[in-house]
C-alpha cells in the first residue's frame, strides 16, 4: 500500500513539474520576445538620419560644427561627406558622368547624423532640428532632410505592436497562473483522503501542510530550472537559424528573466499548494467525494 501511494505521489509530482516547467518556459519566451521587440524597434529608430547640408565654410568652422553635433546627446553617430565624395558616389550609383553637362558640382558638404532611439518622436525631432539651426545663427546650415513621414509611421506601428505584445503577455500570465493552480489542485485532490485521515487522528494543520509546502518549493525550483534550460536551448537554436532575430545579448537582462522565472515558479507553486491543502483541510466527509 505504501509503495502504491509513493508511486502515485511521485507520478503526480512529476506531472506537476512538467506542467509547471512548460508554462514557465512559454512565459520566459514571451518575456524575451517583448524585450527583443523593444530592441528591434530601437534599432529601426536609430536608422533615422538627419542629412545636414552645409554652406561653403572653412574647415575650422566645419570642425566646430561637427564637435557641436557629437557633443550632444541627440546623435548616436555623425558622419561627414564632402561634396566631391558625394558627387563620385552619385555618379557610381547612377552609372553616369554628369561632368560634361554640369559646369560645377551642385552638391554640398554634408553630415549624416544618426539619431538616438529615445529622441525619435515628433517632439524630439523638432527639437533636434531647432538645435541644428541654432549653431552659427543659421549661417552654417544650408538645409536639413529627414524622413518625417517614416518616423510617424514607425512610431505608430511600434506603439501598436508593443501594446499588443504587452496585452498578450498579461493575458497569458493570468491563464498560466490558472493552469498552474489547477494542476496543483488536481495533484492535491488525489491526496484528499490521506489529508482527511491525518485530521481524524489529530494531526495539526501545520503538520499536515508542511510536507506538501516543502515539496511545492522543490517542484517550483526544479520546474524553473527545467524551463530555463529549455529556454536556453530554444534561444540558441533561434540564434543559429535566424541570427538577426535575437537582439538580446545583455547578460543582466537574461539573468533578470531567469531570476524572475525562478521566483515566479517557487511563489506560484507554494501559494497554489497552500490554498489547495487548506481547502481539503476544511472539507467535511460528504464533500470529499464531490
Secondary structure, DSSP 8 states (H G I E B T S, - for coil): -HHHHHHHHHHHHHHHHHHHHHHHHHHHHHHHHHHHHHHHHHHHHTT-EEEEEE-S--HHHHHHHHHHHHTSSSEEEEEEE-HHHHHHHHHHHHT---TTT-SS-----EEEEEE-GGG-SHHHHHHHHHHHHHGGGGTSEEEEE--HHHHHHHHHHHHHHHHHHHHHHHHHHHHHHHHHHHHHHHHHHTTHHHHHHHHHTT--HHHHHHHHHHHHHHHHHHHHHHHHHHHHHHHHHHHHH-TTT-----HHHHHHHHHHHHHHHHHHHHHHHHHHHHHHHS--TGGGG-
